[in-house]
């Protein structure tokens, strides 16, 4: 799955009204990292780091945390392909 499709999944989380603002900001930061001009491995590593931090926030619902974990898994598989 290319980074563009992962960005779409991340935007779905930011559109959820139940997601805390600080988590939306972190997800927005990871979206911008995935859209930058670095190599795929660098982009994915930066985004995974941010998403790991977001998923450990105590204010995140279990549903959102699971979505983030699934996206991190997808990003890790992209990283493994390269």
mmCIF file of the N, C-alpha and C atoms, coordinates in Angstrom:
data_MODEL
# 
_entry.id   MODEL 
# 
loop_
_atom_site.group_PDB 
_atom_site.id 
_atom_site.type_symbol 
_atom_site.label_atom_id 
_atom_site.label_alt_id 
_atom_site.label_comp_id 
_atom_site.label_asym_id 
_atom_site.label_entity_id 
_atom_site.label_seq_id 
_atom_site.pdbx_PDB_ins_code 
_atom_site.Cartn_x 
_atom_site.Cartn_y 
_atom_site.Cartn_z 
_atom_site.occupancy 
_atom_site.B_iso_or_equiv 
_atom_site.pdbx_formal_charge 
_atom_site.auth_seq_id 
_atom_site.auth_comp_id 
_atom_site.auth_asym_id 
_atom_site.auth_atom_id 
_atom_site.pdbx_PDB_model_num 
ATOM 1   N N  . UNK A 1 1  ? 0.860   -1.184 0.000  1.00 0.00 ? 1  UNK A N  1 
ATOM 2   C CA . UNK A 1 1  ? 0.000   0.000  0.000  1.00 0.00 ? 1  UNK A CA 1 
ATOM 3   C C  . UNK A 1 1  ? 0.898   1.236  0.000  1.00 0.00 ? 1  UNK A C  1 
ATOM 4   N N  . UNK A 1 2  ? 0.737   2.092  -0.995 1.00 0.00 ? 2  UNK A N  1 
ATOM 5   C CA . UNK A 1 2  ? 1.575   3.295  -1.056 1.00 0.00 ? 2  UNK A CA 1 
ATOM 6   C C  . UNK A 1 2  ? 1.226   4.309  0.040  1.00 0.00 ? 2  UNK A C  1 
ATOM 7   N N  . UNK A 1 3  ? 2.148   5.235  0.257  1.00 0.00 ? 3  UNK A N  1 
ATOM 8   C CA . UNK A 1 3  ? 1.969   6.257  1.287  1.00 0.00 ? 3  UNK A CA 1 
ATOM 9   C C  . UNK A 1 3  ? 0.706   7.084  1.066  1.00 0.00 ? 3  UNK A C  1 
ATOM 10  N N  . UNK A 1 4  ? 0.329   7.289  -0.188 1.00 0.00 ? 4  UNK A N  1 
ATOM 11  C CA . UNK A 1 4  ? -0.872  8.089  -0.476 1.00 0.00 ? 4  UNK A CA 1 
ATOM 12  C C  . UNK A 1 4  ? -2.119  7.462  0.134  1.00 0.00 ? 4  UNK A C  1 
ATOM 13  N N  . UNK A 1 5  ? -2.203  6.152  0.079  1.00 0.00 ? 5  UNK A N  1 
ATOM 14  C CA . UNK A 1 5  ? -3.355  5.461  0.653  1.00 0.00 ? 5  UNK A CA 1 
ATOM 15  C C  . UNK A 1 5  ? -3.329  5.522  2.169  1.00 0.00 ? 5  UNK A C  1 
ATOM 16  N N  . UNK A 1 6  ? -2.140  5.487  2.760  1.00 0.00 ? 6  UNK A N  1 
ATOM 17  C CA . UNK A 1 6  ? -2.009  5.611  4.209  1.00 0.00 ? 6  UNK A CA 1 
ATOM 18  C C  . UNK A 1 6  ? -2.451  7.004  4.645  1.00 0.00 ? 6  UNK A C  1 
ATOM 19  N N  . UNK A 1 7  ? -2.114  8.009  3.865  1.00 0.00 ? 7  UNK A N  1 
ATOM 20  C CA . UNK A 1 7  ? -2.522  9.381  4.173  1.00 0.00 ? 7  UNK A CA 1 
ATOM 21  C C  . UNK A 1 7  ? -4.047  9.482  4.200  1.00 0.00 ? 7  UNK A C  1 
ATOM 22  N N  . UNK A 1 8  ? -4.705  8.813  3.288  1.00 0.00 ? 8  UNK A N  1 
ATOM 23  C CA . UNK A 1 8  ? -6.175  8.812  3.267  1.00 0.00 ? 8  UNK A CA 1 
ATOM 24  C C  . UNK A 1 8  ? -6.721  8.199  4.559  1.00 0.00 ? 8  UNK A C  1 
ATOM 25  N N  . UNK A 1 9  ? -6.126  7.095  4.997  1.00 0.00 ? 9  UNK A N  1 
ATOM 26  C CA . UNK A 1 9  ? -6.558  6.460  6.247  1.00 0.00 ? 9  UNK A CA 1 
ATOM 27  C C  . UNK A 1 9  ? -6.336  7.381  7.439  1.00 0.00 ? 9  UNK A C  1 
ATOM 28  N N  . UNK A 1 10 ? -5.219  8.083  7.449  1.00 0.00 ? 10 UNK A N  1 
ATOM 29  C CA . UNK A 1 10 ? -4.930  9.007  8.541  1.00 0.00 ? 10 UNK A CA 1 
ATOM 30  C C  . UNK A 1 10 ? -5.912  10.183 8.548  1.00 0.00 ? 10 UNK A C  1 
ATOM 31  N N  . UNK A 1 11 ? -6.271  10.661 7.366  1.00 0.00 ? 11 UNK A N  1 
ATOM 32  C CA . UNK A 1 11 ? -7.231  11.773 7.287  1.00 0.00 ? 11 UNK A CA 1 
ATOM 33  C C  . UNK A 1 11 ? -8.603  11.356 7.803  1.00 0.00 ? 11 UNK A C  1 
ATOM 34  N N  . UNK A 1 12 ? -8.947  10.088 7.634  1.00 0.00 ? 12 UNK A N  1 
ATOM 35  C CA . UNK A 1 12 ? -10.214 9.596  8.177  1.00 0.00 ? 12 UNK A CA 1 
ATOM 36  C C  . UNK A 1 12 ? -10.228 9.723  9.699  1.00 0.00 ? 12 UNK A C  1 
ATOM 37  N N  . UNK A 1 13 ? -9.094  9.483  10.328 1.00 0.00 ? 13 UNK A N  1 
ATOM 38  C CA . UNK A 1 13 ? -9.014  9.621  11.785 1.00 0.00 ? 13 UNK A CA 1 
ATOM 39  C C  . UNK A 1 13 ? -9.165  11.089 12.178 1.00 0.00 ? 13 UNK A C  1 
ATOM 40  N N  . UNK A 1 14 ? -8.530  11.987 11.437 1.00 0.00 ? 14 UNK A N  1 
ATOM 41  C CA . UNK A 1 14 ? -8.622  13.403 11.796 1.00 0.00 ? 14 UNK A CA 1 
ATOM 42  C C  . UNK A 1 14 ? -10.029 13.950 11.565 1.00 0.00 ? 14 UNK A C  1 
ATOM 43  N N  . UNK A 1 15 ? -10.812 13.319 10.719 1.00 0.00 ? 15 UNK A N  1 
ATOM 44  C CA . UNK A 1 15 ? -12.193 13.755 10.487 1.00 0.00 ? 15 UNK A CA 1 
ATOM 45  C C  . UNK A 1 15 ? -13.151 13.277 11.578 1.00 0.00 ? 15 UNK A C  1 
ATOM 46  N N  . UNK A 1 16 ? -12.702 12.348 12.409 1.00 0.00 ? 16 UNK A N  1 
ATOM 47  C CA . UNK A 1 16 ? -13.529 11.808 13.494 1.00 0.00 ? 16 UNK A CA 1 
ATOM 48  C C  . UNK A 1 16 ? -13.636 12.850 14.610 1.00 0.00 ? 16 UNK A C  1 
ATOM 49  N N  . UNK A 1 17 ? -14.858 13.242 14.929 1.00 0.00 ? 17 UNK A N  1 
ATOM 50  C CA . UNK A 1 17 ? -15.072 14.274 15.943 1.00 0.00 ? 17 UNK A CA 1 
ATOM 51  C C  . UNK A 1 17 ? -14.717 13.809 17.354 1.00 0.00 ? 17 UNK A C  1 
ATOM 52  N N  . UNK A 1 18 ? -14.619 12.501 17.581 1.00 0.00 ? 18 UNK A N  1 
ATOM 53  C CA . UNK A 1 18 ? -14.290 11.975 18.894 1.00 0.00 ? 18 UNK A CA 1 
ATOM 54  C C  . UNK A 1 18 ? -12.802 11.910 19.189 1.00 0.00 ? 18 UNK A C  1 
ATOM 55  N N  . UNK A 1 19 ? -11.970 12.240 18.217 1.00 0.00 ? 19 UNK A N  1 
ATOM 56  C CA . UNK A 1 19 ? -10.515 12.183 18.400 1.00 0.00 ? 19 UNK A CA 1 
ATOM 57  C C  . UNK A 1 19 ? -10.049 13.508 19.007 1.00 0.00 ? 19 UNK A C  1 
ATOM 58  N N  . UNK A 1 20 ? -9.282  13.442 20.108 1.00 0.00 ? 20 UNK A N  1 
ATOM 59  C CA . UNK A 1 20 ? -8.791  14.675 20.745 1.00 0.00 ? 20 UNK A CA 1 
ATOM 60  C C  . UNK A 1 20 ? -7.934  15.514 19.796 1.00 0.00 ? 20 UNK A C  1 
ATOM 61  N N  . UNK A 1 21 ? -7.962  16.817 20.029 1.00 0.00 ? 21 UNK A N  1 
ATOM 62  C CA . UNK A 1 21 ? -7.272  17.764 19.152 1.00 0.00 ? 21 UNK A CA 1 
ATOM 63  C C  . UNK A 1 21 ? -5.765  17.494 19.091 1.00 0.00 ? 21 UNK A C  1 
ATOM 64  N N  . UNK A 1 22 ? -5.150  17.173 20.229 1.00 0.00 ? 22 UNK A N  1 
ATOM 65  C CA . UNK A 1 22 ? -3.696  16.945 20.209 1.00 0.00 ? 22 UNK A CA 1 
ATOM 66  C C  . UNK A 1 22 ? -3.342  15.719 19.360 1.00 0.00 ? 22 UNK A C  1 
ATOM 67  N N  . UNK A 1 23 ? -4.208  14.727 19.347 1.00 0.00 ? 23 UNK A N  1 
ATOM 68  C CA . UNK A 1 23 ? -3.970  13.540 18.523 1.00 0.00 ? 23 UNK A CA 1 
ATOM 69  C C  . UNK A 1 23 ? -4.137  13.905 17.048 1.00 0.00 ? 23 UNK A C  1 
ATOM 70  N N  . UNK A 1 24 ? -5.136  14.719 16.745 1.00 0.00 ? 24 UNK A N  1 
ATOM 71  C CA . UNK A 1 24 ? -5.318  15.169 15.357 1.00 0.00 ? 24 UNK A CA 1 
ATOM 72  C C  . UNK A 1 24 ? -4.097  15.936 14.881 1.00 0.00 ? 24 UNK A C  1 
ATOM 73  N N  . UNK A 1 25 ? -3.507  16.738 15.771 1.00 0.00 ? 25 UNK A N  1 
ATOM 74  C CA . UNK A 1 25 ? -2.307  17.493 15.401 1.00 0.00 ? 25 UNK A CA 1 
ATOM 75  C C  . UNK A 1 25 ? -1.128  16.556 15.124 1.00 0.00 ? 25 UNK A C  1 
ATOM 76  N N  . UNK A 1 26 ? -1.000  15.531 15.954 1.00 0.00 ? 26 UNK A N  1 
ATOM 77  C CA . UNK A 1 26 ? 0.086   14.559 15.745 1.00 0.00 ? 26 UNK A CA 1 
ATOM 78  C C  . UNK A 1 26 ? -0.115  13.796 14.437 1.00 0.00 ? 26 UNK A C  1 
ATOM 79  N N  . UNK A 1 27 ? -1.338  13.430 14.159 1.00 0.00 ? 27 UNK A N  1 
ATOM 80  C CA . UNK A 1 27 ? -1.628  12.720 12.914 1.00 0.00 ? 27 UNK A CA 1 
ATOM 81  C C  . UNK A 1 27 ? -1.373  13.645 11.722 1.00 0.00 ? 27 UNK A C  1 
ATOM 82  N N  . UNK A 1 28 ? -1.746  14.918 11.859 1.00 0.00 ? 28 UNK A N  1 
ATOM 83  C CA . UNK A 1 28 ? -1.455  15.893 10.806 1.00 0.00 ? 28 UNK A CA 1 
ATOM 84  C C  . UNK A 1 28 ? 0.034   16.031 10.555 1.00 0.00 ? 28 UNK A C  1 
ATOM 85  N N  . UNK A 1 29 ? 0.810   15.992 11.632 1.00 0.00 ? 29 UNK A N  1 
ATOM 86  C CA . UNK A 1 29 ? 2.268   16.055 11.493 1.00 0.00 ? 29 UNK A CA 1 
ATOM 87  C C  . UNK A 1 29 ? 2.791   14.818 10.770 1.00 0.00 ? 29 UNK A C  1 
ATOM 88  N N  . UNK A 1 30 ? 2.232   13.660 11.085 1.00 0.00 ? 30 UNK A N  1 
ATOM 89  C CA . UNK A 1 30 ? 2.685   12.437 10.402 1.00 0.00 ? 30 UNK A CA 1 
ATOM 90  C C  . UNK A 1 30 ? 2.285   12.463 8.927  1.00 0.00 ? 30 UNK A C  1 
ATOM 91  N N  . UNK A 1 31 ? 1.126   13.043 8.616  1.00 0.00 ? 31 UNK A N  1 
ATOM 92  C CA . UNK A 1 31 ? 0.711   13.195 7.213  1.00 0.00 ? 31 UNK A CA 1 
ATOM 93  C C  . UNK A 1 31 ? 1.708   14.073 6.465  1.00 0.00 ? 31 UNK A C  1 
ATOM 94  N N  . UNK A 1 32 ? 2.124   15.166 7.092  1.00 0.00 ? 32 UNK A N  1 
ATOM 95  C CA . UNK A 1 32 ? 3.077   16.054 6.411  1.00 0.00 ? 32 UNK A CA 1 
ATOM 96  C C  . UNK A 1 32 ? 4.429   15.373 6.238  1.00 0.00 ? 32 UNK A C  1 
ATOM 97  N N  . UNK A 1 33 ? 4.832   14.535 7.203  1.00 0.00 ? 33 UNK A N  1 
ATOM 98  C CA . UNK A 1 33 ? 6.093   13.791 7.060  1.00 0.00 ? 33 UNK A CA 1 
ATOM 99  C C  . UNK A 1 33 ? 6.012   12.808 5.893  1.00 0.00 ? 33 UNK A C  1 
ATOM 100 N N  . UNK A 1 34 ? 4.853   12.157 5.745  1.00 0.00 ? 34 UNK A N  1 
ATOM 101 C CA . UNK A 1 34 ? 4.696   11.199 4.643  1.00 0.00 ? 34 UNK A CA 1 
ATOM 102 C C  . UNK A 1 34 ? 4.658   11.887 3.282  1.00 0.00 ? 34 UNK A C  1 
ATOM 103 N N  . UNK A 1 35 ? 4.308   13.159 3.259  1.00 0.00 ? 35 UNK A N  1 
ATOM 104 C CA . UNK A 1 35 ? 4.221   13.893 2.002  1.00 0.00 ? 35 UNK A CA 1 
ATOM 105 C C  . UNK A 1 35 ? 5.488   14.630 1.621  1.00 0.00 ? 35 UNK A C  1 
ATOM 106 N N  . UNK A 1 36 ? 6.529   14.567 2.466  1.00 0.00 ? 36 UNK A N  1 
ATOM 107 C CA . UNK A 1 36 ? 7.749   15.325 2.177  1.00 0.00 ? 36 UNK A CA 1 
ATOM 108 C C  . UNK A 1 36 ? 8.608   14.612 1.127  1.00 0.00 ? 36 UNK A C  1 
ATOM 109 N N  . UNK A 1 37 ? 9.720   15.248 0.771  1.00 0.00 ? 37 UNK A N  1 
ATOM 110 C CA . UNK A 1 37 ? 10.563  14.756 -0.330 1.00 0.00 ? 37 UNK A CA 1 
ATOM 111 C C  . UNK A 1 37 ? 11.694  13.827 0.111  1.00 0.00 ? 37 UNK A C  1 
ATOM 112 N N  . UNK A 1 38 ? 11.598  13.250 1.293  1.00 0.00 ? 38 UNK A N  1 
ATOM 113 C CA . UNK A 1 38 ? 12.648  12.345 1.763  1.00 0.00 ? 38 UNK A CA 1 
ATOM 114 C C  . UNK A 1 38 ? 12.436  10.948 1.184  1.00 0.00 ? 38 UNK A C  1 
ATOM 115 N N  . UNK A 1 39 ? 13.372  10.064 1.472  1.00 0.00 ? 39 UNK A N  1 
ATOM 116 C CA . UNK A 1 39 ? 13.222  8.683  1.018  1.00 0.00 ? 39 UNK A CA 1 
ATOM 117 C C  . UNK A 1 39 ? 12.059  8.031  1.767  1.00 0.00 ? 39 UNK A C  1 
ATOM 118 N N  . UNK A 1 40 ? 11.519  6.961  1.197  1.00 0.00 ? 40 UNK A N  1 
ATOM 119 C CA . UNK A 1 40 ? 10.384  6.281  1.823  1.00 0.00 ? 40 UNK A CA 1 
ATOM 120 C C  . UNK A 1 40 ? 10.715  5.812  3.233  1.00 0.00 ? 40 UNK A C  1 
ATOM 121 N N  . UNK A 1 41 ? 11.911  5.279  3.425  1.00 0.00 ? 41 UNK A N  1 
ATOM 122 C CA . UNK A 1 41 ? 12.276  4.798  4.758  1.00 0.00 ? 41 UNK A CA 1 
ATOM 123 C C  . UNK A 1 41 ? 12.309  5.923  5.784  1.00 0.00 ? 41 UNK A C  1 
ATOM 124 N N  . UNK A 1 42 ? 12.834  7.077  5.400  1.00 0.00 ? 42 UNK A N  1 
ATOM 125 C CA . UNK A 1 42 ? 12.884  8.228  6.312  1.00 0.00 ? 42 UNK A CA 1 
ATOM 126 C C  . UNK A 1 42 ? 11.476  8.718  6.632  1.00 0.00 ? 42 UNK A C  1 
ATOM 127 N N  . UNK A 1 43 ? 10.643  8.836  5.600  1.00 0.00 ? 43 UNK A N  1 
ATOM 128 C CA . UNK A 1 43 ? 9.266   9.298  5.804  1.00 0.00 ? 43 UNK A CA 1 
ATOM 129 C C  . UNK A 1 43 ? 8.512   8.363  6.735  1.00 0.00 ? 43 UNK A C  1 
ATOM 130 N N  . UNK A 1 44 ? 8.616   7.080  6.468  1.00 0.00 ? 44 UNK A N  1 
ATOM 131 C CA . UNK A 1 44 ? 7.894   6.084  7.256  1.00 0.00 ? 44 UNK A CA 1 
ATOM 132 C C  . UNK A 1 44 ? 8.404   6.068  8.689  1.00 0.00 ? 44 UNK A C  1 
ATOM 133 N N  . UNK A 1 45 ? 9.704   6.147  8.883  1.00 0.00 ? 45 UNK A N  1 
ATOM 134 C CA . UNK A 1 45 ? 10.266  6.134  10.236 1.00 0.00 ? 45 UNK A CA 1 
ATOM 135 C C  . UNK A 1 45 ? 9.775   7.319  11.056 1.00 0.00 ? 45 UNK A C  1 
ATOM 136 N N  . UNK A 1 46 ? 9.775   8.495  10.454 1.00 0.00 ? 46 UNK A N  1 
ATOM 137 C CA . UNK A 1 46 ? 9.283   9.693  11.148 1.00 0.00 ? 46 UNK A CA 1 
ATOM 138 C C  . UNK A 1 46 ? 7.803   9.549  11.497 1.00 0.00 ? 46 UNK A C  1 
ATOM 139 N N  . UNK A 1 47 ? 7.010   9.101  10.545 1.00 0.00 ? 47 UNK A N  1 
ATOM 140 C CA . UNK A 1 47 ? 5.569   8.966  10.757 1.00 0.00 ? 47 UNK A CA 1 
ATOM 141 C C  . UNK A 1 47 ? 5.263   7.913  11.825 1.00 0.00 ? 47 UNK A C  1 
ATOM 142 N N  . UNK A 1 48 ? 5.975   6.792  11.785 1.00 0.00 ? 48 UNK A N  1 
ATOM 143 C CA . UNK A 1 48 ? 5.755   5.730  12.777 1.00 0.00 ? 48 UNK A CA 1 
ATOM 144 C C  . UNK A 1 48 ? 6.082   6.236  14.174 1.00 0.00 ? 48 UNK A C  1 
ATOM 145 N N  . UNK A 1 49 ? 7.146   6.980  14.305 1.00 0.00 ? 49 UNK A N  1 
ATOM 146 C CA . UNK A 1 49 ? 7.536   7.526  15.604 1.00 0.00 ? 49 UNK A CA 1 
ATOM 147 C C  . UNK A 1 49 ? 6.428   8.421  16.172 1.00 0.00 ? 49 UNK A C  1 
ATOM 148 N N  . UNK A 1 50 ? 5.895   9.287  15.347 1.00 0.00 ? 50 UNK A N  1 
ATOM 149 C CA . UNK A 1 50 ? 4.831   10.201 15.767 1.00 0.00 ? 50 UNK A CA 1 
ATOM 150 C C  . UNK A 1 50 ? 3.565   9.414  16.124 1.00 0.00 ? 50 UNK A C  1 
ATOM 151 N N  . UNK A 1 51 ? 3.214   8.451  15.287 1.00 0.00 ? 51 UNK A N  1 
ATOM 152 C CA . UNK A 1 51 ? 2.000   7.666  15.525 1.00 0.00 ? 51 UNK A CA 1 
ATOM 153 C C  . UNK A 1 51 ? 2.123   6.787  16.765 1.00 0.00 ? 51 UNK A C  1 
ATOM 154 N N  . UNK A 1 52 ? 3.322   6.273  17.042 1.00 0.00 ? 52 UNK A N  1 
ATOM 155 C CA . UNK A 1 52 ? 3.535   5.500  18.276 1.00 0.00 ? 52 UNK A CA 1 
ATOM 156 C C  . UNK A 1 52 ? 3.247   6.370  19.497 1.00 0.00 ? 52 UNK A C  1 
ATOM 157 N N  . UNK A 1 53 ? 3.735   7.591  19.447 1.00 0.00 ? 53 UNK A N  1 
ATOM 158 C CA . UNK A 1 53 ? 3.494   8.523  20.554 1.00 0.00 ? 53 UNK A CA 1 
ATOM 159 C C  . UNK A 1 53 ? 2.002   8.831  20.679 1.00 0.00 ? 53 UNK A C  1 
ATOM 160 N N  . UNK A 1 54 ? 1.341   9.025  19.558 1.00 0.00 ? 54 UNK A N  1 
ATOM 161 C CA . UNK A 1 54 ? -0.098  9.330  19.578 1.00 0.00 ? 54 UNK A CA 1 
ATOM 162 C C  . UNK A 1 54 ? -0.902  8.160  20.143 1.00 0.00 ? 54 UNK A C  1 
ATOM 163 N N  . UNK A 1 55 ? -0.521  6.945  19.790 1.00 0.00 ? 55 UNK A N  1 
ATOM 164 C CA . UNK A 1 55 ? -1.284  5.783  20.244 1.00 0.00 ? 55 UNK A CA 1 
ATOM 165 C C  . UNK A 1 55 ? -1.114  5.520  21.734 1.00 0.00 ? 55 UNK A C  1 
ATOM 166 N N  . UNK A 1 56 ? -0.063  6.044  22.325 1.00 0.00 ? 56 UNK A N  1 
ATOM 167 C CA . UNK A 1 56 ? 0.157   5.828  23.755 1.00 0.00 ? 56 UNK A CA 1 
ATOM 168 C C  . UNK A 1 56 ? -0.507  6.897  24.621 1.00 0.00 ? 56 UNK A C  1 
ATOM 169 N N  . UNK A 1 57 ? -1.143  7.883  23.998 1.00 0.00 ? 57 UNK A N  1 
ATOM 170 C CA . UNK A 1 57 ? -1.840  8.925  24.746 1.00 0.00 ? 57 UNK A CA 1 
ATOM 171 C C  . UNK A 1 57 ? -3.031  8.309  25.483 1.00 0.00 ? 57 UNK A C  1 
ATOM 172 N N  . UNK A 1 58 ? -3.187  8.598  26.775 1.00 0.00 ? 58 UNK A N  1 
ATOM 173 C CA . UNK A 1 58 ? -4.287  7.996  27.540 1.00 0.00 ? 58 UNK A CA 1 
ATOM 174 C C  . UNK A 1 58 ? -5.678  8.476  27.130 1.00 0.00 ? 58 UNK A C  1 
ATOM 175 N N  . UNK A 1 59 ? -5.756  9.579  26.392 1.00 0.00 ? 59 UNK A N  1 
ATOM 176 C CA . UNK A 1 59 ? -7.051  10.118 25.980 1.00 0.00 ? 59 UNK A CA 1 
ATOM 177 C C  . UNK A 1 59 ? -7.584  9.513  24.684 1.00 0.00 ? 59 UNK A C  1 
ATOM 178 N N  . UNK A 1 60 ? -6.808  8.656  24.055 1.00 0.00 ? 60 UNK A N  1 
ATOM 179 C CA . UNK A 1 60 ? -7.221  8.055  22.781 1.00 0.00 ? 60 UNK A CA 1 
ATOM 180 C C  . UNK A 1 60 ? -8.161  6.889  23.066 1.00 0.00 ? 60 UNK A C  1 
ATOM 181 N N  . UNK A 1 61 ? -9.253  6.841  22.331 1.00 0.00 ? 61 UNK A N  1 
ATOM 182 C CA . UNK A 1 61 ? -10.186 5.721  22.485 1.00 0.00 ? 61 UNK A CA 1 
ATOM 183 C C  . UNK A 1 61 ? -9.545  4.448  21.956 1.00 0.00 ? 61 UNK A C  1 
ATOM 184 N N  . UNK A 1 62 ? -10.034 3.323  22.413 1.00 0.00 ? 62 UNK A N  1 
ATOM 185 C CA . UNK A 1 62 ? -9.496  2.036  21.970 1.00 0.00 ? 62 UNK A CA 1 
ATOM 186 C C  . UNK A 1 62 ? -9.660  1.866  20.458 1.00 0.00 ? 62 UNK A C  1 
ATOM 187 N N  . UNK A 1 63 ? -10.792 2.338  19.925 1.00 0.00 ? 63 UNK A N  1 
ATOM 188 C CA . UNK A 1 63 ? -11.049 2.243  18.479 1.00 0.00 ? 63 UNK A CA 1 
ATOM 189 C C  . UNK A 1 63 ? -9.984  3.019  17.697 1.00 0.00 ? 63 UNK A C  1 
ATOM 190 N N  . UNK A 1 64 ? -9.724  4.261  18.108 1.00 0.00 ? 64 UNK A N  1 
ATOM 191 C CA . UNK A 1 64 ? -8.735  5.093  17.413 1.00 0.00 ? 64 UNK A CA 1 
ATOM 192 C C  . UNK A 1 64 ? -7.338  4.506  17.576 1.00 0.00 ? 64 UNK A C  1 
ATOM 193 N N  . UNK A 1 65 ? -7.036  4.017  18.774 1.00 0.00 ? 65 UNK A N  1 
ATOM 194 C CA . UNK A 1 65 ? -5.726  3.397  19.022 1.00 0.00 ? 65 UNK A CA 1 
ATOM 195 C C  . UNK A 1 65 ? -5.519  2.208  18.085 1.00 0.00 ? 65 UNK A C  1 
ATOM 196 N N  . UNK A 1 66 ? -6.563  1.405  17.907 1.00 0.00 ? 66 UNK A N  1 
ATOM 197 C CA . UNK A 1 66 ? -6.470  0.256  17.016 1.00 0.00 ? 66 UNK A CA 1 
ATOM 198 C C  . UNK A 1 66 ? -6.261  0.697  15.571 1.00 0.00 ? 66 UNK A C  1 
ATOM 199 N N  . UNK A 1 67 ? -6.958  1.762  15.158 1.00 0.00 ? 67 UNK A N  1 
ATOM 200 C CA . UNK A 1 67 ? -6.757  2.296  13.810 1.00 0.00 ? 67 UNK A CA 1 
ATOM 201 C C  . UNK A 1 67 ? -5.307  2.726  13.616 1.00 0.00 ? 67 UNK A C  1 
ATOM 202 N N  . UNK A 1 68 ? -4.769  3.422  14.609 1.00 0.00 ? 68 UNK A N  1 
ATOM 203 C CA . UNK A 1 68 ? -3.384  3.897  14.521 1.00 0.00 ? 68 UNK A CA 1 
ATOM 204 C C  . UNK A 1 68 ? -2.430  2.705  14.449 1.00 0.00 ? 68 UNK A C  1 
ATOM 205 N N  . UNK A 1 69 ? -2.656  1.693  15.272 1.00 0.00 ? 69 UNK A N  1 
ATOM 206 C CA . UNK A 1 69 ? -1.788  0.506  15.241 1.00 0.00 ? 69 UNK A CA 1 
ATOM 207 C C  . UNK A 1 69 ? -1.835  -0.172 13.881 1.00 0.00 ? 69 UNK A C  1 
ATOM 208 N N  . UNK A 1 70 ? -3.019  -0.249 13.287 1.00 0.00 ? 70 UNK A N  1 
ATOM 209 C CA . UNK A 1 70 ? -3.142  -0.861 11.959 1.00 0.00 ? 70 UNK A CA 1 
ATOM 210 C C  . UNK A 1 70 ? -2.361  -0.064 10.917 1.00 0.00 ? 70 UNK A C  1 
ATOM 211 N N  . UNK A 1 71 ? -2.432  1.250  11.009 1.00 0.00 ? 71 UNK A N  1 
ATOM 212 C CA . UNK A 1 71 ? -1.707  2.105  10.063 1.00 0.00 ? 71 UNK A CA 1 
ATOM 213 C C  . UNK A 1 71 ? -0.205  1.957  10.269 1.00 0.00 ? 71 UNK A C  1 
ATOM 214 N N  . UNK A 1 72 ? 0.235   1.871  11.525 1.00 0.00 ? 72 UNK A N  1 
ATOM 215 C CA . UNK A 1 72 ? 1.660   1.662  11.802 1.00 0.00 ? 72 UNK A CA 1 
ATOM 216 C C  . UNK A 1 72 ? 2.117   0.334  11.190 1.00 0.00 ? 72 UNK A C  1 
ATOM 217 N N  . UNK A 1 73 ? 1.293   -0.695 11.284 1.00 0.00 ? 73 UNK A N  1 
ATOM 218 C CA . UNK A 1 73 ? 1.632   -1.989 10.672 1.00 0.00 ? 73 UNK A CA 1 
ATOM 219 C C  . UNK A 1 73 ? 1.791   -1.864 9.168  1.00 0.00 ? 73 UNK A C  1 
ATOM 220 N N  . UNK A 1 74 ? 0.896   -1.126 8.537  1.00 0.00 ? 74 UNK A N  1 
ATOM 221 C CA . UNK A 1 74 ? 0.981   -0.896 7.093  1.00 0.00 ? 74 UNK A CA 1 
ATOM 222 C C  . UNK A 1 74 ? 2.276   -0.162 6.759  1.00 0.00 ? 74 UNK A C  1 
ATOM 223 N N  . UNK A 1 75 ? 2.588   0.879  7.542  1.00 0.00 ? 75 UNK A N  1 
ATOM 224 C CA . UNK A 1 75 ? 3.814   1.645  7.295  1.00 0.00 ? 75 UNK A CA 1 
ATOM 225 C C  . UNK A 1 75 ? 5.059   0.781  7.481  1.00 0.00 ? 75 UNK A C  1 
ATOM 226 N N  . UNK A 1 76 ? 5.044   -0.073 8.477  1.00 0.00 ? 76 UNK A N  1 
ATOM 227 C CA . UNK A 1 76 ? 6.181   -0.971 8.689  1.00 0.00 ? 76 UNK A CA 1 
ATOM 228 C C  . UNK A 1 76 ? 6.354   -1.919 7.500  1.00 0.00 ? 76 UNK A C  1 
ATOM 229 N N  . UNK A 1 77 ? 5.254   -2.364 6.937  1.00 0.00 ? 77 UNK A N  1 
ATOM 230 C CA . UNK A 1 77 ? 5.372   -3.252 5.770  1.00 0.00 ? 77 UNK A CA 1 
ATOM 231 C C  . UNK A 1 77 ? 5.912   -2.489 4.557  1.00 0.00 ? 77 UNK A C  1 
ATOM 232 N N  . UNK A 1 78 ? 5.558   -1.221 4.432  1.00 0.00 ? 78 UNK A N  1 
ATOM 233 C CA . UNK A 1 78 ? 6.112   -0.388 3.348  1.00 0.00 ? 78 UNK A CA 1 
ATOM 234 C C  . UNK A 1 78 ? 7.614   -0.253 3.544  1.00 0.00 ? 78 UNK A C  1 
ATOM 235 N N  . UNK A 1 79 ? 8.022   -0.037 4.780  1.00 0.00 ? 79 UNK A N  1 
ATOM 236 C CA . UNK A 1 79 ? 9.434   0.116  5.094  1.00 0.00 ? 79 UNK A CA 1 
ATOM 237 C C  . UNK A 1 79 ? 10.200  -1.175 4.801  1.00 0.00 ? 79 UNK A C  1 
ATOM 238 N N  . UNK A 1 80 ? 9.592   -2.311 5.109  1.00 0.00 ? 80 UNK A N  1 
ATOM 239 C CA . UNK A 1 80 ? 10.237  -3.600 4.864  1.00 0.00 ? 80 UNK A CA 1 
ATOM 240 C C  . UNK A 1 80 ? 10.395  -3.891 3.363  1.00 0.00 ? 80 UNK A C  1 
ATOM 241 N N  . UNK A 1 81 ? 9.500   -3.353 2.551  1.00 0.00 ? 81 UNK A N  1 
ATOM 242 C CA . UNK A 1 81 ? 9.567   -3.579 1.095  1.00 0.00 ? 81 UNK A CA 1 
ATOM 243 C C  . UNK A 1 81 ? 10.743  -2.850 0.466  1.00 0.00 ? 81 UNK A C  1 
ATOM 244 N N  . UNK A 1 82 ? 11.148  -1.744 1.101  1.00 0.00 ? 82 UNK A N  1 
ATOM 245 C CA . UNK A 1 82 ? 12.213  -0.916 0.505  1.00 0.00 ? 82 UNK A CA 1 
ATOM 246 C C  . UNK A 1 82 ? 13.585  -1.317 0.945  1.00 0.00 ? 82 UNK A C  1 
# 
